[in-house]
């Protein structure tokens, strides 16, 4: 993880981050790590919103956001980065305005393009941690594969209806393909647009993802590596399922067959969508 380069916190930073600095797990050295860190968020939607918000408030110095969509009125039920008067605005621009209003010290990098096999390495390689907030399988497999091949930690989350999941994949300790070697048949798992999602679920899972990122940056606690957190908000039941690296995994196993990025639309049995945005919850 990024080593602290900021030599000294300014008086304004000491005041802003005082509730962090007094924590023994953070301190001034930890806060400098936050300021020097670079985090990439895939999707400025339901999960990307709370992740980006809390990372900006925490002082993460550089936040990259990948999204090619525009704000729609149907987003406002759950996507906290956006406002009613920004309907029709590019989501990355709306996200930048919100994050800079919360913390003007944060640098927001807008990647206003669909993430693809052609640009994934170029985008991801500049960051320390990747957060996946996409809601479609081609993007999830793409981001997983690219992050693994670039040795980047990946904090993954998903939501649907009243349910949510979160986990963290560390380089060499398992990946998304260990859990899901192959995607489900097209249409078998509905998207949020098809089945719906409780807006508050984005806050629960997104906050967990943001917490995982902070722990990785600070090097404290135990990340959700090797564990899948499953949330059923109807019963308010939180379960942790242990997951292990699959030695037969086609990506991170002992004899990998996936050694480069592929056509993920084809892999997931979906028709190619030229120039389509990476969906976000």
Backbone as a ProteinNet text record, in pm:
[ID]
protein_1_A
[PRIMARY]
XXXXXXXXXXXXXXXXXXXXXXXXXXXXXXXXXXXXXXXXXXXXXXXXXXXXXXXXXXXXXXXXXXXXXXXXXXXXXXXXXXXXXXXXXXXXXXXXXXXXXXXXXXXXXXXXXXXXXXXXXXXXXXXXXXXXXXXXXXXXXXXXXXXXXXXXXXXXXXXXXXXXXXXXXXXXXXXXXXXXXXXXXXXXXXXXXXXXXXXXXXXXXXXXXXXXXXXXXXXXXXXXXXXXXXXXXXXXXXXXXXXXXXXXXXXXXXXXXXXXXXXXXXXXXXXXXXXXXXXXX
[TERTIARY]
83.6	0	87.8	32.5	107.4	170.7	298.3	365	340.4	328.5	300.5	413.6	377.7	475.6	454.2	330.9	300.5	380.8	472.5	563.9	493.4	398.7	336.2	194.1	102.9	-35.1	-46.7	-126.5	-149.9	-245.2	-247.9	-343.9	-488.3	-523.8	-659.3	-685.7	-585.1	-600.5	-610.2	-532.8	-540.6	-680.9	-739.3	-874.9	-977.4	-963.4	-1060.8	-1059.4	-941.2	-929.4	-902.1	-938.5	-903.6	-961.5	-1082.4	-1142.5	-1074.1	-1003.2	-917.8	-787.1	-727.3	-592.1	-585.1	-693.8	-690.4	-707.2	-741.9	-755	-616.6	-585.3	-452.1	-424.2	-530	-511	-480.2	-500	-479.6	-363.7	-387.3	-282.5	-247.9	-150.2	-110.4	-43.8	30.7	96.8	-7.1	-110.1	-215.5	-292.9	-318.8	-390.9	-309.5	-178.7	-94.7	-100.4	-112.1	-130.3	-259.6	-365.5	-492.8	-478.5	-413.4	-398.3	-316.3	-219.9	-132.1	-187.3	-300.1	-352.2	-436.2	-448.5	-523.9	-619.1	-748.9	-850.6	-936.3	-959.7	-1044	-1177.5	-1285.9	-1421.4	-1486.8	-1531.2	-1599.7	-1749	-1799.9	-1941.4	-1970.5	-2040.3	-2082.2	-2229.1	-2268.6	-2408.5	-2434.7	-2518.5	-2561.8	-2449.5	-2360.1	-2248.1	-2134.9	-2107.4	-2000.1	-2024.5	-2151.9	-2184.2	-2135.8	-2180	-2131.2	-1982.2	-1929.5	-1785.3	-1709.3	-1742.3	-1672.2	-1692.6	-1814	-1843.8	-1758.8	-1757.5	-1683.3	-1532.4	-1485.5	-1342	-1298.7	-1382.9	-1351.5	-1350.1	-1450.1	-1455.1	-1337	-1290.7	-1178	-1044.9	-1044.3	-921.5	-840.2	-899	-826.6	-792.5	-666	-620	-665.6	-670.3	-708.6	-813.7	-927.1	-1036.1	-1067.8	-1049.9	-1086.6	-1223.6	-1304.7	-1439.1	-1459.8	-1498.5	-1525.9	-1676.1	-1728.5	-1870.5	-1893.9	-1985.4	-2012.8	-2161	-2230.2	-2374.3	-2408.7	-2535.5	-2585.6	-2685.7	-2705.2	-2797.3	-2940.8	-3013.6	-3153.9	-3237.6	-3361.7	-3445.3	-3460.9	-3454.6	-3467.6	-3346.4	-3233.5	-3114.2	-3128.8	-3210.7	-3212.1	-3272.4	-3333.5	-3387.1	-3275.8	-3152.1	-3044.6	-2905.6	-2884.2	-2749	-2719.1	-2650.3	-2638.1	-2539.8	-2465.4	-2375.5	-2450.1	-2573	-2643.8	-2762.2	-2806	-2914	-3017.6	-3135.3	-3244.1	-3209.8	-3137.3	-3104.2	-2989.2	-2939.8	-2831.8	-2881	-3010.5	-3063.4	-3015.7	-2959.3	-2902.7	-2754.3	-2697	-2553.3	-2475.9	-2353.9	-2268	-2244	-2254.5	-2240.3	-2102.5	-1998.5	-1865.2	-1852.6	-1917.7	-1914.4	-1996.1	-2114.2	-2196.5	-2123	-2055.3	-1978.4	-1867.8	-1798.4	-1689.1	-1741.4	-1853	-1910.2	-1946.1	-2005.7	-2044.6	-1923.7	-1826.2	-1709.7	-1626.8	-1611.5	-1534.5	-1607.2	-1740.2	-1814.5	-1797.8	-1776	-1755.9	-1613.9	-1517.3	-1377	-1299	-1275.3	-1206.6	-1062.1	-1006.2	-867.8	-855.6	-967.3	-963.4	-954	-865.2	-855	-941.7	-1038.2	-1128.3	-1090.3	-1056.9	-1021.7	-1141.4	-1188.4	-1306.1	-1264.3	-1304.3	-1283.2	-1417.9	-1449	-1579.1	-1573.4	-1567.2	-1558.3	-1597.5	-1651.9	-1678.2	-1546.6	-1533.8	-1411.1	-1418.1	-1314	-1310.7	-1177.2	-1166.3	-1039.8	-927.8	-963.1	-862.7	-805.5	-885.1	-836.2	-823.7	-863.6	-868.2	-731.2	-628.1	-494.3	-450.2	-473.9	-432.5	-498.6	-624.7	-697.1	-656.6	-656.4	-640.4	-497.6	-398.4	-259.8	-215.5	-285.3	-244.9	-293.5	-371.2	-435.2	-383.9	-403.8	-359.5	-464	-591.3	-702.3	-813	-881.6	-994.6	-1120.6	-1229	-1358.8	-1457.7	-1523.4	-1616.9	-1760.7	-1826.9	-1966.6	-2053.4	-2001.8	-2075.2	-2185.8	-2291	-2403.9	-2423.8	-2321.1	-2334.6	-2213.7	-2235.5	-2132.2	-2010.4	-2025.3	-1904.9	-1808.4	-1861.1	-1774.1	-1713.1	-1789	-1737	-1620.1	-1634.6	-1524.3	-1405.7	-1432.1	-1324.4	-1243.2	-1311.7	-1241.7	-1166.5	-1225.8	-1158.3	-1029.2	-1039.1	-921.8	-812.3	-849.4	-750.5	-683.7	-761.8	-705.1	-607.8	-645.2	-557.1	-427.3	-439.4	-320.3	-228	-283.7	-202.9	-165.2	-202.8	-170.1	-229.7	-354.8	-423.5	-530	-541.2	-652	-784.9	-884.6	-1017.3	-1121	-1193.1	-1301.7	-1432.1	-1499.8	-1615	-1744.7	-1850.8	-1980.1	-2091.8	-2206.4	-2322	-2448.9	-2557.4	-2685.2	-2797.8	-2909.4	-3029.8	-3144.6	-3256.4	-3372.5	-3333.1	-3344.2	-3308.1	-3176.7	-3103	-2983.7	-2856.8	-2746.3	-2617.6	-2504.1	-2391.6	-2271.5	-2149.6	-2044.8	-1919.7	-1803.7	-1693.2	-1571.1	-1453.4	-1333.3	-1211	-1119.1	-1070.7	-977.4	-837.3	-746.5	-608.4	-525.2	-424.6	-342.1	-285.8	-309.7	-258.2	-341.8	-455.2	-536.6	-680.7	-696.7	-830	-883.9	-989.5	-1048.5	-1195.6	-1262.3	-1404.7	-1431.1	-1337.7	-1355.8	-1347.3	-1284.9	-1283.9	-1425	-1503.4	-1641.8	-1733.2	-1709.9	-1797.6	-1711	-1670.3	-1582.6	-1644.5	-1775.5	-1845.2	-1966.6	-2004	-2120.6	-2250	-2357.2	-2486.6	-2537.7	-2628.3	-2686.5	-2751	-2742.5	-2803.5	-2950.1	-2988	-3126.8	-3162.2	-3071.4	-3104.5	-3101.7	-3005.8	-2995	-3037.3	-3146.8	-3193.8	-3103.1	-3102.6	-3029.4	-3118	-3058.8	-3138.3	-3247.5	-3218.6	-3318.2	-3437.3	-3411.9	-3518	-3592.1	-3520.6	-3581.7	-3600.1	-3520.8	-3529.6	-3430.2	-3413.9	-3323.8	-3368.4	-3363.3	-3390.7	-3276.7	-3310.1	-3205.9	-3107.8	-3157.5	-3070	-2965.6	-2990.7	-2892.3	-2762.8	-2772.1	-2650	-2563.3	-2627.5	-2550.9	-2484.1	-2553.7	-2496	-2373.5	-2391.2	-2281.5	-2170.9	-2208.3	-2108	-2022.9	-2084.4	-2008.1	-1911.2	-1953.7	-1863.7	-1746.4	-1772.9	-1663.9	-1566.7	-1619.7	-1533.4	-1448.5	-1506.9	-1431.7	-1318.4	-1346.3	-1242.3	-1126.6	-1159.4	-1055	-968.4	-1031.7	-955.5	-863.5	-911.7	-828.5	-708.1	-730.7	-619.5	-515.7	-562.1	-469.3	-388.6	-456.1	-391	-311	-344.1	-277	-318.4	-447.2	-495.8	-611	-635.9	-750.1	-736.1	-847.3	-852	-948.7	-900.4	-991.9	-1080.2	-1181.6	-1273.6	-1213.6	-1084.5	-1017.2	-1043.7	-1090	-1122.4	-1254.8	-1330.5	-1461	-1560.3	-1679.3	-1786.6	-1893.7	-1918.1	-2021.1	-2153.8	-2253.8	-2385.1	-2486.8	-2562.4	-2656.4	-2798.4	-2885	-3028.5	-3095.6	-3132.9	-3184.3	-3327.9	-3401	-3536.7	-3536.1	-3439.7	-3425.1	-3314.5	-3245.5	-3127.4	-3027.1	-2998.3	-2905.5	-2776.6	-2663.9	-2531.8	-2458.6	-2422.9	-2351.9	-2218.7	-2119.9	-1988.3	-1960.9	-1936.1	-1905	-1757.3	-1685.6	-1544.8	-1531.1	-1445.1	-1417.6	-1266.2	-1228	-1086.2	-1044.6	-919.5	-865.1	-877.6	-932	-952.3	-826	-757.6	-634.8	-660.2	-786.9	-822.2	-879.8	-874.9	-927.5	-856	-931.3	-867	-782.3	-799.7	-721.5	-608.8	-642	-541.2	-500.4	-542.3	-509.4	-366.8	-337.4	-200.7	-164.3	-264.2	-239.4	-336.4	-313.9	-410.1	-421.2	-542.2	-566.4	-605	-644.4	-675.2	-552.2	-477.5	-354.1	-357.6	-469.5	-487.7	-636.5	-669.1	-808.5	-874.8	-1002	-1072.6	-1196.1	-1278.4	-1406.4	-1508.3	-1539.7	-1622.6	-1771.3	-1814.5	-1953.3	-1976.6	-1881.8	-1891.8	-1881.3	-1789.7	-1770.6	-1898.8	-1973.4	-2097.5	-2219.1	-2195.2	-2304.5	-2399.4	-2345.2	-2428.5	-2388.4	-2482.9	-2447	-2360.5	-2266.5	-2177.8	-2257.2	-2221.3	-2289.7	-2186.6	-2168.6	-2064.4	-2085.2	-1981.3	-1983.9	-2078.1	-2129.7	-2224.8	-2153.7	-2220.3	-2157.4	-2152.1	-2055.2	-2050.6	-2159	-2255.1	-2367.2	-2322.5	-2394.9	-2368.4	-2497.9	-2492.1	-2613.1	-2690.3
-118.1	0	124.2	234.6	359.1	398.9	433.2	483.5	633.9	682.7	823.8	909.5	1006.7	1099.3	1240.1	1269.1	1400.3	1419.6	1518.9	1535.2	1583.6	1675	1734.8	1775.5	1751.4	1794.5	1943.4	2011.7	2153.7	2170.4	2288.9	2310.7	2282.7	2316.6	2290	2139.8	2063.5	1918.5	1856.8	1907.7	1857.1	1878.2	1993.5	2021.6	1933.6	1920.4	1843.2	1695.7	1639.7	1496	1463.7	1554.1	1536.7	1408.5	1368.9	1248.5	1122.1	1133.1	1022.4	1022.6	1138.7	1149.3	1101.5	1121.8	1078.4	927.5	859.2	714.3	649.3	557.3	495	417.3	366.9	291.4	382.1	512.1	606.6	700.5	796.4	892.4	980.2	1066.2	1156.2	1080.6	974.4	896	826.5	770.6	705.2	802.8	921.8	1021.1	1065.1	1071.6	1105.6	995.3	869.5	759.8	777.1	818	840.5	949.2	1057.4	1170.5	1131.1	1043.7	1003.8	887.3	830.9	712.5	749.3	650.6	665.6	547	575.4	470.7	488.6	378.3	379.5	315.4	383.2	332.2	307.4	184.1	148.6	172.7	277.2	309.1	421.5	523.8	635.2	620.3	497.5	467.8	446	345.2	322.2	286.8	196.8	159.8	260.6	307.7	405	532.8	568.9	691.8	693.9	600.7	601.8	572.2	488.1	462.4	592.1	661.2	784.8	891.6	901.1	1002.4	983.8	863	841.1	843	803.2	811.9	957.3	1039.2	1181.4	1247.2	1216.6	1272.6	1224.9	1101.8	1046.5	1106.2	1176.9	1240.9	1164	1060	990.2	1093.4	1105.7	1218.5	1218.9	1100.6	1091.6	983.8	1021.7	927.9	930.2	815.5	801.9	737.9	786.7	732.8	699.7	574.1	528.2	518.6	595.9	587.6	661.3	608.7	666.9	700.9	705.3	724.6	868.7	903	1033.3	1013.4	1116.1	1109.6	1101	1002.8	982.9	995.5	1037.1	1055.2	925.7	810.9	683.2	654.1	722	702.2	763.8	866.2	948.7	879.4	762.8	685.4	626.8	621.7	554.6	612.8	686.4	728.1	866.6	868.6	990	1092.5	1060.1	1158.7	1261	1231.1	1310.8	1386.2	1487.9	1575.3	1589.9	1635.6	1650.6	1749.7	1856.3	1956.4	1914.2	1791.1	1740.8	1631.2	1611.2	1512.7	1548.1	1449.9	1470.9	1501.5	1532.1	1559.7	1428.6	1429.6	1312.8	1278.1	1150.5	1109.5	1142	1128.9	1158.4	1306.3	1392.8	1535.3	1565.7	1505.3	1521.9	1471.7	1358.4	1303.4	1399.1	1455	1548.7	1669.9	1725.3	1841.8	1810.2	1693.1	1656	1633.8	1559.4	1526.3	1650.3	1739	1861.5	1954.7	1947.8	2029.7	1975.8	1845.5	1783.4	1801.9	1793.6	1807.3	1862	1991.7	2053.2	2008.8	1938.2	1892.3	1766	1697.5	1570.7	1597	1522.9	1529.7	1420.1	1458.7	1363.6	1350.3	1229.4	1202.4	1137.2	1199.2	1150.2	1062.8	937.7	846.8	829.7	921.8	922.4	834	705.3	607.9	471.5	385.7	249.8	177.4	104.3	28.8	-97.4	-121.7	-231.7	-304.4	-412.6	-486.3	-402.9	-302.2	-218.6	-111.8	-65.8	44.4	10.2	-109.8	-143.4	-132.5	-186.5	-177.8	-32.1	45.5	186.9	262.5	232.9	303.4	252.7	122.6	64.2	76.5	70	62.8	184.3	295.4	418.2	423.7	324.5	331.2	223.6	248.8	154.9	48.6	88.1	-1.3	20.9	-87.5	-80.5	-120.7	-46.3	-77.1	-103.7	-219.2	-255.7	-227.9	-138.7	-109.7	-137.4	-216.2	-246.3	-346.6	-341.7	-431.9	-530.2	-546.6	-643.5	-735.8	-857.7	-960	-934.9	-887.7	-861.5	-765.4	-657.4	-561.3	-621.1	-700.9	-760.8	-853.9	-938	-1027.9	-949.2	-848.1	-766.5	-699.5	-632.9	-561.3	-659.6	-775.2	-877.7	-923	-955.8	-1008.2	-902.8	-780.9	-674.8	-642.2	-636.3	-606.3	-715.7	-841.1	-951.4	-947.4	-929.8	-930.8	-812.5	-704.6	-588.1	-590	-697.8	-713.9	-602.2	-566.2	-461.7	-523.1	-478.8	-524.8	-479.2	-565	-534.5	-551.5	-444	-447.9	-458.1	-569.8	-601.9	-594.9	-548.8	-543.3	-560.5	-608.1	-621.5	-614.1	-570.8	-557.3	-594.2	-638.9	-667.5	-683.1	-616.5	-623	-579.4	-669.1	-639.1	-706.9	-757.3	-836.7	-766.6	-799.8	-744.8	-839.6	-819.6	-898.9	-807.5	-845	-771.3	-863.9	-842.3	-916.9	-838.1	-881.3	-816.9	-924.3	-898.7	-992	-931.2	-999.6	-955.4	-1033.7	-971.6	-1040.9	-1172	-1279.9	-1410.3	-1484.5	-1424.8	-1488.4	-1509.1	-1540.7	-1567	-1452.3	-1479.7	-1378.5	-1411.2	-1326.4	-1343.5	-1475.2	-1518.7	-1643.2	-1766.5	-1752.7	-1865.8	-1895	-1788.7	-1804.8	-1837.7	-1770.8	-1784.4	-1809.6	-1935.1	-1965.8	-1928.9	-1944.4	-1910	-1824.9	-1735.3	-1650.4	-1728.2	-1681.5	-1747.6	-1725.1	-1808.4	-1787.2	-1649.2	-1582.7	-1450.4	-1451.3	-1354	-1340.9	-1416.2	-1503.5	-1583.4	-1497.9	-1405.8	-1316.4	-1177.1	-1125.2	-993.9	-882.1	-771.5	-654	-571.7	-468.1	-379.3	-310.7	-281.2	-216.1	-307.5	-439.2	-535.7	-579.9	-595.9	-649.5	-545.5	-438.9	-336.2	-356.1	-252.3	-258.9	-155.1	-191.2	-96	5.4	132.8	234.7	230.5	205.1	204.2	93.3	-13.4	-121.3	-71.3	26.9	81.1	145.6	209.5	271.8	170.4	60.2	-43.1	-106.2	-155.2	-225.7	-128.6	-10.4	86.9	133.3	149.3	188.5	78.6	-46.6	-158.3	-158.3	-133.7	-127.1	-13.7	102.6	215.2	182.3	113.2	72.5	-22.2	-116.2	-208.4	-133.3	-34.4	44.5	115.2	178.4	249.9	155.4	35.6	-62.4	-102.9	-120.3	-156.8	-44.5	78.4	191.6	203	187.2	203.8	80.6	-35.2	-157.9	-205.1	-188	-227.7	-326.7	-400.4	-490.4	-608.8	-678.7	-795.2	-766.1	-758.5	-735.3	-857.7	-839.7	-949.8	-1044.3	-1058.1	-1151.5	-1293.7	-1378.7	-1515.6	-1529.3	-1420	-1421.6	-1342.3	-1394.2	-1326.6	-1287.8	-1157.5	-1107.7	-1103	-1172.7	-1180.7	-1112.8	-1019.5	-939.1	-962.4	-1000.5	-1010.5	-905.8	-792.8	-684	-705.8	-796.1	-825.1	-888	-975.9	-1036.3	-968.5	-872.3	-805.3	-908.6	-1002.6	-1111.5	-1088.5	-1086	-1072.8	-1205.2	-1268.6	-1395.9	-1383.9	-1452.5	-1456.2	-1598.6	-1613.6	-1743.4	-1744.9	-1845.4	-1855.8	-1902	-1834.8	-1872.2	-1889	-1989.2	-2017.4	-2000.5	-1971.4	-1966.7	-2105	-2108.6	-2235	-2269	-2378.6	-2411.6	-2438.8	-2465.2	-2488.8	-2363.5	-2251.2	-2126.5	-2094.6	-2058.9	-2030.6	-1904.1	-1818.8	-1695.3	-1701.9	-1736	-1730.8	-1869.2	-1974.8	-2110.8	-2149.9	-2275.5	-2324.4	-2337	-2355.2	-2365.4	-2273.1	-2143.3	-2047.2	-2055.9	-2040.4	-2034.3	-1894.1	-1811	-1670.2	-1588.1	-1549.8	-1473.7	-1337.6	-1304.9	-1173.7	-1141.8	-1017.7	-977.6	-1028.3	-1065.2	-1129.9	-1048	-1104.3	-1042.8	-1086.6	-997.2	-1035.5	-1039.8	-963.9	-975.3	-1115.5	-1160	-1293.3	-1399.9	-1382.3	-1478.3	-1496.5	-1388.3	-1393.2	-1424.7	-1455.3	-1493.9	-1381.4	-1257.9	-1141.7	-1079.4	-1016.9	-948	-827	-801.6	-686.8	-558.7	-465.1	-336.8	-228	-190.5	-96.7	36.7	77.5	206.1	213.6	100.5	101.8	130.3	201.3	230.2	107.2	107.6	3.8	35.6	-54.8	-29.4	-23.4	53.3	63.1	47.6	-11.1	-36.3	92.1
0	0	0	-46	-57.9	74.9	71.5	189.4	201.5	325	345.9	291.2	206.2	150	202.4	246.6	300.1	428.1	426.8	539.1	664.7	649.1	765.5	730.7	821.9	802.3	830.2	750.6	772.9	891.8	952.6	1062.1	1020.5	897.3	849.1	840.3	794.5	786.5	925.4	1018.7	1156	1211.5	1182.2	1229.7	1159	1027.2	949.7	989	1007.7	1032	1178.8	1268.3	1409.6	1469.1	1425.5	1481.8	1430.7	1320.6	1275.3	1353.3	1363.4	1417.2	1561.8	1637.6	1778.5	1793	1684.2	1690	1684.4	1776.1	1773.6	1646.2	1579.6	1456.1	1336.4	1353.6	1242.6	1274.8	1363.7	1397.3	1279.5	1296.6	1188.5	1074.5	1107.4	1001.5	914.9	977.9	902	816.8	870	791.2	670.6	685.3	570.6	465	509.9	414.5	336.6	405.3	338.4	232.3	268.6	177.2	54.7	72.3	-38	-120.6	-81.5	-149.4	-271.3	-359.9	-483.9	-496.4	-506.1	-510.1	-633.6	-704.6	-824.5	-792.5	-829.3	-806.6	-941.9	-962.9	-1086.3	-1066.6	-1129.9	-1121.2	-1023.1	-1069.5	-983.6	-949.4	-914.7	-887.3	-740.2	-710.6	-573.9	-478.9	-517.8	-432.1	-441.3	-561.1	-578.2	-500.2	-480.2	-409.3	-265.4	-180	-42.4	-31.4	-120.5	-117.4	-141.8	-249.7	-283.9	-177.8	-126	-25.1	99.7	152.8	276.7	255.5	138.3	112.8	98	34.3	23.2	161.1	241.8	376.8	461.2	435.8	511.2	469.4	356.5	312.8	212.2	150	42.8	-65.1	-95.5	-176.5	-320.4	-382.6	-523.2	-539.1	-594.4	-619.1	-767.9	-832.4	-972.7	-983.1	-1075.8	-1094.2	-1240.9	-1267	-1402.8	-1422.2	-1515.1	-1547.5	-1678.3	-1759	-1889.9	-1904.5	-1789.4	-1790.2	-1752.4	-1765.8	-1722.2	-1609.8	-1530.7	-1418.4	-1470.1	-1418.7	-1453.7	-1326.5	-1340.8	-1222.7	-1142.5	-1210.2	-1138.9	-1051.8	-1074.6	-992.6	-853.6	-842.7	-721.7	-600.4	-620.2	-509.6	-422.6	-473.1	-400	-425.7	-533.3	-572.1	-515.1	-400.4	-320.9	-376	-478.4	-538.3	-623	-661.1	-761	-701.1	-774.8	-729.3	-839.2	-799.7	-895.4	-1006.4	-971.1	-1072.6	-1163.1	-1144.3	-1231.4	-1326.1	-1334.4	-1428.6	-1569.4	-1637.1	-1769.3	-1768.3	-1651.1	-1640	-1638.2	-1688.9	-1680.2	-1533.4	-1500.6	-1361.5	-1304.3	-1384.6	-1332.3	-1295.6	-1371.3	-1341.3	-1216.7	-1206.5	-1087.1	-963.6	-977.1	-865.2	-822.7	-919.8	-887.5	-810.2	-855.9	-788.6	-643.9	-622	-486	-397.3	-446.7	-364.6	-333.2	-429.8	-404.3	-308.5	-307.1	-210.9	-69.5	-57.4	73.2	124.1	32.9	70.5	-48.6	-51.3	-166	-183.4	-83.5	-95	-179.7	-202.9	-276.1	-426	-491.8	-637.8	-697.7	-778.7	-842.9	-989.8	-1031.7	-1171.4	-1239	-1345.6	-1415.7	-1533.8	-1528.8	-1641.9	-1710.5	-1799.1	-1864.4	-1988.5	-1964.2	-2072.3	-2017.4	-2100.3	-2052.4	-2030.7	-1920.9	-1899.1	-1983.7	-2060.3	-2155.4	-2144.5	-2218.7	-2220.8	-2281.5	-2360.8	-2425.1	-2332.6	-2235.1	-2152.1	-2004	-1963.8	-1821.2	-1755	-1818.1	-1759.4	-1746	-1849.7	-1847.7	-1733.6	-1708.9	-1603.4	-1464.9	-1446.1	-1313.2	-1259.6	-1347.6	-1301.4	-1220.5	-1230.2	-1160.8	-1016.5	-973.6	-842	-747.4	-617.7	-514.5	-484.6	-485.9	-452.6	-554.6	-591.4	-684.4	-610.3	-633.6	-573.6	-686.1	-680.4	-786.8	-743.3	-816.8	-791.3	-911.9	-1007	-1130.1	-1102.8	-1185.1	-1164.3	-1278.2	-1362.3	-1471.1	-1471.4	-1516.3	-1506.9	-1595.8	-1719.6	-1798.3	-1729.2	-1670.3	-1602.8	-1477	-1405	-1282.3	-1312.4	-1414.6	-1451.6	-1506.6	-1585.3	-1641.6	-1532.2	-1438.6	-1331.9	-1242.5	-1215.8	-1136.4	-1204.1	-1331.8	-1402.1	-1412.7	-1447.7	-1463.4	-1330	-1222.9	-1091.6	-1049	-1070.8	-1033.1	-1114	-1244.6	-1329.3	-1300.3	-1244.1	-1207.1	-1058.3	-987.9	-844.8	-760.1	-788.8	-713.7	-623.6	-498.5	-413.9	-473.7	-465	-519.3	-409.2	-380	-281.7	-359.9	-342.1	-426.5	-346.2	-410.2	-344.5	-445.8	-399.8	-487.1	-402.6	-465.8	-396.8	-492.2	-434.9	-512.1	-413.1	-442.6	-354.4	-212.1	-113.9	24.1	63.9	-33.3	-5.1	-51.5	13.7	-25.4	6.7	-61	-37	-46.5	25.8	17.3	48.8	-18.2	9.8	-44.4	-9.1	-57.5	-114	-234.4	-298.4	-294.1	-227.4	-221.2	-321.5	-381.1	-480.8	-426.7	-499.9	-461.3	-359.6	-316.3	-212.8	-258.6	-384.4	-435.4	-518.2	-593.4	-680	-704.4	-776.9	-806.4	-878	-961.5	-1036.1	-945	-828.2	-734.9	-685.8	-667	-624.4	-741.3	-852.2	-969.1	-1093.3	-1113.9	-1227.7	-1361.8	-1371.2	-1495.3	-1462.4	-1551.6	-1525.6	-1540.1	-1477.8	-1494.9	-1636.3	-1683.6	-1816.2	-1824.3	-1938.7	-1953.6	-1912.8	-1831.8	-1789	-1662.4	-1615	-1496.1	-1369.1	-1360.2	-1245.5	-1289.2	-1235.7	-1278.7	-1228.2	-1297.6	-1253.1	-1159.9	-1098.9	-1014.4	-1095	-1221.5	-1306.5	-1332.4	-1328.5	-1356.5	-1229.9	-1120.3	-998.5	-889.4	-894.1	-792	-679	-598.4	-484.2	-381.8	-255.4	-148.8	-144.6	-155.6	-163.5	-48	72.4	189.6	184.3	106.5	95	33.3	-55.9	-115.7	-8.9	89.4	196.3	287	315.2	401.8	336.9	214.2	147.5	106.9	56.3	17.4	134.9	251.7	370.5	413	398.1	427.7	332	205.3	107.9	140.8	177	212.7	334.7	431.7	550.3	513.6	422.9	377.5	311.3	229.8	163.6	267.3	365.5	467.6	543.3	576.4	646.2	561.7	431.9	343.2	336.6	326	319.1	448.3	561	691	733.1	673.3	712.9	850.4	884.1	1015.6	1000.9	1108.4	1111.2	1017.3	999.4	911.9	797.6	675.5	563.6	539.1	458.6	425.5	321.7	322.5	233.3	280.6	189.4	225.9	297.2	300.5	366.8	282	270.6	198.8	299.1	312.3	402.3	327.1	378.7	315.5	406.7	351	429.9	380.2	471.6	444.2	532.4	473.6	556.3	600	534.9	579.7	718.7	742.8	875.2	954.8	891.1	946	996	906.8	935.5	858.2	928.7	867.6	885.8	777	783.3	710.6	762	697.8	651.7	524.6	466.5	427.8	474	438.1	293.1	221.7	82.9	67.7	-6.5	-22.9	-168.2	-185.4	-320.9	-382.8	-501.9	-572.3	-651.3	-616.1	-689.8	-838.1	-873.6	-1013.3	-1080	-1011.1	-1067.5	-1198.5	-1303.4	-1432.2	-1431.4	-1328.4	-1323	-1221.1	-1095.5	-989	-939.9	-1009.8	-969.4	-1003.5	-980.4	-1001.2	-1148.9	-1232.7	-1376.5	-1450.9	-1442	-1498.1	-1650	-1696.5	-1840.7	-1885.5	-1788.9	-1819.3	-1784.1	-1883.9	-1862.8	-1929	-1989.5	-2052.7	-2051	-2079.4	-2081.7	-2209.1	-2198	-2307.8	-2346.8	-2432.1	-2467	-2361.3	-2268.5	-2154.4	-2187.4	-2284.4	-2329.4	-2386.5	-2467.4	-2526.4	-2418.6	-2323.7	-2215.1	-2135	-2116.2	-2038.7	-2124.6	-2252.6	-2340.2	-2373.8	-2374	-2401	-2533.3	-2602.5	-2726.5	-2698.9	-2786.2	-2769.1	-2771.6	-2679.8	-2673.1	-2697.8	-2822.5	-2859.7	-2789	-2715.3	-2648.9	-2530.4	-2484.6	-2373.5	-2243.4	-2151.2	-2022.8	-1934.5	-1844.9	-1741.8	-1641.3	-1625.5	-1536.4	-1391.5	-1312.7	-1170.3	-1095.2	-976.5	-897.1	-872.2
[MASK]
+++++++++++++++++++++++++++++++++++++++++++++++++++++++++++++++++++++++++++++++++++++++++++++++++++++++++++++++++++++++++++++++++++++++++++++++++++++++++++++++++++++++++++++++++++++++++++++++++++++++++++++++++++++++++++++++++++++++++++++++++++++++++++++++++++++++++++++++++++++++++

